[in-house]
Amino acid sequence: METWISFLTEVGFPIAVTFYLLHRIEGKLNLLIESIHALPDKMRD
């Protein structure tokens, strides 16, 4: 049982932090992609 708890604390925390950061950055990446797609239209004007 102690092995599982040790495993979850050592591996579970970095996994949770990674998913949290990926979730936060996803919205910003989508905004960046939209801006890049709109760039040619803005350059023509």
MARMI-318416 format. One record per residue: residue number from 1; residue in one letter; chain; x negated, y, z of N, C-alpha, C in turn. Coordinates in Angstrom, 1 decimal, m for minus. Example, Ala and Ser with C-alpha at 12.3 -4.5 7.8 and 13.67 -1.06 7.14 Angstrom:
residues 2
{pos = 1, code = a, unit = A, n.c1 = m13.2, n.c2 = m5.7, n.c3 = 7.8, ca.c1 = m12.3, ca.c2 = m4.5, ca.c3 = 7.8, c.c1 = m13.2, c.c2 = m3.3, c.c3 = 7.8}
{pos = 2, code = s, unit = A, n.c1 = m12.8, n.c2 = m2.2, n.c3 = 7.1, ca.c1 = m13.7, ca.c2 = m1.1, ca.c3 = 7.1, c.c1 = m12.9, c.c2 = 0.0, c.c3 = 7.9}
END
This chain:
residues 45
{pos = 1, code = m, unit = A, n.c1 = m0.8, n.c2 = m1.2, n.c3 = 0.0, ca.c1 = 0.0, ca.c2 = 0.0, ca.c3 = 0.0, c.c1 = m0.9, c.c2 = 1.3, c.c3 = 0.0}
{pos = 2, code = e, unit = A, n.c1 = m1.9, n.c2 = 1.2, n.c3 = 0.8, ca.c1 = m2.8, ca.c2 = 2.4, ca.c3 = 0.8, c.c1 = m3.5, c.c2 = 2.7, c.c3 = m0.5}
{pos = 3, code = t, unit = A, n.c1 = m3.7, n.c2 = 1.6, n.c3 = m1.3, ca.c1 = m4.3, ca.c2 = 1.8, ca.c3 = m2.6, c.c1 = m3.4, c.c2 = 2.6, c.c3 = m3.5}
{pos = 4, code = w, unit = A, n.c1 = m2.1, n.c2 = 2.3, n.c3 = m3.5, ca.c1 = m1.1, ca.c2 = 3.0, ca.c3 = m4.3, c.c1 = m1.0, c.c2 = 4.4, c.c3 = m3.9}
{pos = 5, code = i, unit = A, n.c1 = m1.0, n.c2 = 4.7, n.c3 = m2.6, ca.c1 = m0.9, ca.c2 = 6.1, ca.c3 = m2.2, c.c1 = m2.1, c.c2 = 6.9, c.c3 = m2.6}
{pos = 6, code = s, unit = A, n.c1 = m3.3, n.c2 = 6.2, n.c3 = m2.5, ca.c1 = m4.5, ca.c2 = 6.9, ca.c3 = m2.9, c.c1 = m4.5, c.c2 = 7.1, c.c3 = m4.4}
{pos = 7, code = f, unit = A, n.c1 = m4.0, n.c2 = 6.2, n.c3 = m5.1, ca.c1 = m4.0, ca.c2 = 6.3, ca.c3 = m6.6, c.c1 = m3.0, c.c2 = 7.5, c.c3 = m7.0}
{pos = 8, code = l, unit = A, n.c1 = m1.9, n.c2 = 7.5, n.c3 = m6.3, ca.c1 = m0.9, ca.c2 = 8.6, ca.c3 = m6.7, c.c1 = m1.5, c.c2 = 10.0, c.c3 = m6.3}
{pos = 9, code = t, unit = A, n.c1 = m2.2, n.c2 = 10.1, n.c3 = m5.2, ca.c1 = m2.7, ca.c2 = 11.4, ca.c3 = m4.8, c.c1 = m3.9, c.c2 = 11.8, c.c3 = m5.7}
{pos = 10, code = e, unit = A, n.c1 = m4.7, n.c2 = 10.9, n.c3 = m6.1, ca.c1 = m5.8, ca.c2 = 11.2, ca.c3 = m7.0, c.c1 = m5.4, c.c2 = 11.4, c.c3 = m8.4}
{pos = 11, code = v, unit = A, n.c1 = m4.5, n.c2 = 10.7, n.c3 = m8.9, ca.c1 = m4.1, ca.c2 = 10.8, ca.c3 = m10.4, c.c1 = m2.8, c.c2 = 11.6, c.c3 = m10.6}
{pos = 12, code = g, unit = A, n.c1 = m1.9, n.c2 = 11.4, n.c3 = m9.7, ca.c1 = m0.6, ca.c2 = 12.1, ca.c3 = m9.8, c.c1 = m0.7, c.c2 = 13.6, c.c3 = m9.8}
{pos = 13, code = f, unit = A, n.c1 = m1.5, n.c2 = 14.2, n.c3 = m8.9, ca.c1 = m1.6, ca.c2 = 15.6, ca.c3 = m8.9, c.c1 = m2.1, c.c2 = 16.2, c.c3 = m10.2}
{pos = 14, code = p, unit = A, n.c1 = m3.3, n.c2 = 15.7, n.c3 = m10.7, ca.c1 = m3.7, ca.c2 = 16.3, ca.c3 = m12.0, c.c1 = m2.7, c.c2 = 16.1, c.c3 = m13.1}
{pos = 15, code = i, unit = A, n.c1 = m2.0, n.c2 = 15.0, n.c3 = m13.1, ca.c1 = m1.0, ca.c2 = 14.8, ca.c3 = m14.2, c.c1 = 0.1, c.c2 = 15.9, c.c3 = m14.0}
{pos = 16, code = a, unit = A, n.c1 = 0.6, n.c2 = 16.1, n.c3 = m12.8, ca.c1 = 1.6, ca.c2 = 17.1, ca.c3 = m12.5, c.c1 = 1.2, c.c2 = 18.5, c.c3 = m12.9}
{pos = 17, code = v, unit = A, n.c1 = 0.0, n.c2 = 18.8, n.c3 = m12.6, ca.c1 = m0.5, ca.c2 = 20.2, ca.c3 = m13.0, c.c1 = m0.6, c.c2 = 20.3, c.c3 = m14.5}
{pos = 18, code = t, unit = A, n.c1 = m1.1, n.c2 = 19.2, n.c3 = m15.2, ca.c1 = m1.2, ca.c2 = 19.3, ca.c3 = m16.6, c.c1 = 0.2, c.c2 = 19.5, c.c3 = m17.3}
{pos = 19, code = f, unit = A, n.c1 = 1.2, n.c2 = 18.7, n.c3 = m16.8, ca.c1 = 2.5, ca.c2 = 18.9, ca.c3 = m17.4, c.c1 = 3.1, c.c2 = 20.3, c.c3 = m17.1}
{pos = 20, code = y, unit = A, n.c1 = 2.8, n.c2 = 20.8, n.c3 = m15.9, ca.c1 = 3.3, ca.c2 = 22.2, ca.c3 = m15.6, c.c1 = 2.7, c.c2 = 23.2, c.c3 = m16.6}
{pos = 21, code = l, unit = A, n.c1 = 1.3, n.c2 = 23.1, n.c3 = m16.7, ca.c1 = 0.7, ca.c2 = 24.1, ca.c3 = m17.6, c.c1 = 1.1, c.c2 = 23.9, c.c3 = m19.1}
{pos = 22, code = l, unit = A, n.c1 = 1.3, n.c2 = 22.7, n.c3 = m19.5, ca.c1 = 1.8, ca.c2 = 22.5, ca.c3 = m20.9, c.c1 = 3.2, c.c2 = 23.1, c.c3 = m21.1}
{pos = 23, code = h, unit = A, n.c1 = 4.0, n.c2 = 22.9, n.c3 = m20.1, ca.c1 = 5.4, ca.c2 = 23.5, ca.c3 = m20.2, c.c1 = 5.3, c.c2 = 25.0, c.c3 = m20.2}
{pos = 24, code = r, unit = A, n.c1 = 4.4, n.c2 = 25.6, n.c3 = m19.5, ca.c1 = 4.3, ca.c2 = 27.1, ca.c3 = m19.4, c.c1 = 3.8, c.c2 = 27.6, c.c3 = m20.8}
{pos = 25, code = i, unit = A, n.c1 = 2.8, n.c2 = 27.0, n.c3 = m21.3, ca.c1 = 2.1, ca.c2 = 27.5, ca.c3 = m22.5, c.c1 = 3.0, c.c2 = 27.2, c.c3 = m23.8}
{pos = 26, code = e, unit = A, n.c1 = 3.9, n.c2 = 26.3, n.c3 = m23.7, ca.c1 = 4.7, ca.c2 = 25.9, ca.c3 = m24.9, c.c1 = 5.5, c.c2 = 27.1, c.c3 = m25.4}
{pos = 27, code = g, unit = A, n.c1 = 6.1, n.c2 = 27.9, n.c3 = m24.6, ca.c1 = 6.8, ca.c2 = 29.1, ca.c3 = m25.0, c.c1 = 5.9, c.c2 = 30.1, c.c3 = m25.7}
{pos = 28, code = k, unit = A, n.c1 = 4.8, n.c2 = 30.3, n.c3 = m25.1, ca.c1 = 3.8, ca.c2 = 31.3, ca.c3 = m25.6, c.c1 = 3.3, c.c2 = 30.8, c.c3 = m27.0}
{pos = 29, code = l, unit = A, n.c1 = 3.1, n.c2 = 29.5, n.c3 = m27.2, ca.c1 = 2.6, ca.c2 = 29.0, ca.c3 = m28.4, c.c1 = 3.7, c.c2 = 29.2, c.c3 = m29.5}
{pos = 30, code = n, unit = A, n.c1 = 5.0, n.c2 = 28.9, n.c3 = m29.1, ca.c1 = 6.0, ca.c2 = 29.1, ca.c3 = m30.1, c.c1 = 6.1, c.c2 = 30.6, c.c3 = m30.6}
{pos = 31, code = l, unit = A, n.c1 = 6.0, n.c2 = 31.5, n.c3 = m29.6, ca.c1 = 6.0, ca.c2 = 32.9, ca.c3 = m30.0, c.c1 = 4.8, c.c2 = 33.3, c.c3 = m30.9}
{pos = 32, code = l, unit = A, n.c1 = 3.7, n.c2 = 32.7, n.c3 = m30.6, ca.c1 = 2.5, ca.c2 = 32.9, ca.c3 = m31.5, c.c1 = 2.7, c.c2 = 32.4, c.c3 = m32.9}
{pos = 33, code = i, unit = A, n.c1 = 3.3, n.c2 = 31.2, n.c3 = m33.0, ca.c1 = 3.6, ca.c2 = 30.6, ca.c3 = m34.3, c.c1 = 4.5, c.c2 = 31.5, c.c3 = m35.1}
{pos = 34, code = e, unit = A, n.c1 = 5.6, n.c2 = 32.0, n.c3 = m34.4, ca.c1 = 6.6, ca.c2 = 32.8, ca.c3 = m35.1, c.c1 = 5.9, c.c2 = 34.1, c.c3 = m35.6}
{pos = 35, code = s, unit = A, n.c1 = 5.0, n.c2 = 34.7, n.c3 = m34.8, ca.c1 = 4.3, ca.c2 = 35.9, ca.c3 = m35.1, c.c1 = 3.4, c.c2 = 35.7, c.c3 = m36.4}
{pos = 36, code = i, unit = A, n.c1 = 2.7, n.c2 = 34.5, n.c3 = m36.4, ca.c1 = 1.9, ca.c2 = 34.2, ca.c3 = m37.5, c.c1 = 2.7, c.c2 = 34.0, c.c3 = m38.8}
{pos = 37, code = h, unit = A, n.c1 = 3.9, n.c2 = 33.4, n.c3 = m38.7, ca.c1 = 4.7, ca.c2 = 33.2, ca.c3 = m39.9, c.c1 = 5.3, c.c2 = 34.6, c.c3 = m40.4}
{pos = 38, code = a, unit = A, n.c1 = 5.5, n.c2 = 35.5, n.c3 = m39.5, ca.c1 = 6.0, ca.c2 = 36.8, ca.c3 = m39.9, c.c1 = 5.0, c.c2 = 37.8, c.c3 = m40.4}
{pos = 39, code = l, unit = A, n.c1 = 3.7, n.c2 = 37.5, n.c3 = m40.2, ca.c1 = 2.6, ca.c2 = 38.4, ca.c3 = m40.5, c.c1 = 2.6, c.c2 = 38.7, c.c3 = m42.0}
{pos = 40, code = p, unit = A, n.c1 = 2.8, n.c2 = 37.8, n.c3 = m43.0, ca.c1 = 2.7, ca.c2 = 38.2, ca.c3 = m44.4, c.c1 = 3.8, c.c2 = 39.2, c.c3 = m44.7}
{pos = 41, code = d, unit = A, n.c1 = 5.0, n.c2 = 39.0, n.c3 = m44.2, ca.c1 = 6.1, ca.c2 = 40.0, ca.c3 = m44.4, c.c1 = 5.7, c.c2 = 41.3, c.c3 = m43.9}
{pos = 42, code = k, unit = A, n.c1 = 5.1, n.c2 = 41.4, n.c3 = m42.8, ca.c1 = 4.8, ca.c2 = 42.7, ca.c3 = m42.2, c.c1 = 3.6, c.c2 = 43.4, c.c3 = m43.0}
{pos = 43, code = m, unit = A, n.c1 = 2.7, n.c2 = 42.6, n.c3 = m43.6, ca.c1 = 1.6, ca.c2 = 43.1, ca.c3 = m44.3, c.c1 = 2.1, c.c2 = 43.7, c.c3 = m45.7}
{pos = 44, code = r, unit = A, n.c1 = 3.2, n.c2 = 43.1, n.c3 = m46.2, ca.c1 = 3.8, ca.c2 = 43.6, ca.c3 = m47.5, c.c1 = 4.4, c.c2 = 45.0, c.c3 = m47.3}
{pos = 45, code = d, unit = A, n.c1 = 5.0, n.c2 = 45.2, n.c3 = m46.2, ca.c1 = 5.8, ca.c2 = 46.5, ca.c3 = m46.0, c.c1 = 4.9, c.c2 = 47.7, c.c3 = m45.8}
END
